[in-house]
Amino acid sequence: MEDILKEIQKLVLGVLNAQKLATVIYGNVISVGPLEVQIDQKLTLKEKQLKLTRAVMDYEVEMSVNGGAKQKAKVFNGLITGDKVTMIRVHGGQQYLIIDKEVI
């Protein structure tokens, strides 16, 4: 009975590993127009494979200073060539979500 349980456990682990569940990946931005991120010497991700969070994009916010009138301000957080980024590989490994960049 113990042998059967061990075999079932091996099968389940094999299936889970084959599914390529979400994983944290690190890469370097090598181009921003179009966006490309190099993970290692053999793998470069293209723009269609990448999704961005607000943490790595330029965006506008509405704010007031010291209770004054509301005004729009632009936050410059966009990626530039050379940025080191932290990504999550989405289930299946075809899409990557860039969640942050390394602050230098």
C-alpha angles and dihedrals in degrees: 000000000000090000091054091052091050091050092049089049091052091050093050092048090049092052092048092049091049090053092064095219119202114303134180111247131182126212147159126246106237097171137014100190097072098010114242128171123194115214098178138337092285103039128061118171118220127217094260090060094051131083122187134215123211088258089074101036137079110247143163127244131188113230145153129219118222092346093304128137118310115258136174121251129185120228111209104210100134124136121262131193109280097030115138110223138196115220140178116224106222121228108291096024099252098106130047127197114210103214103173147344131235113259113227 
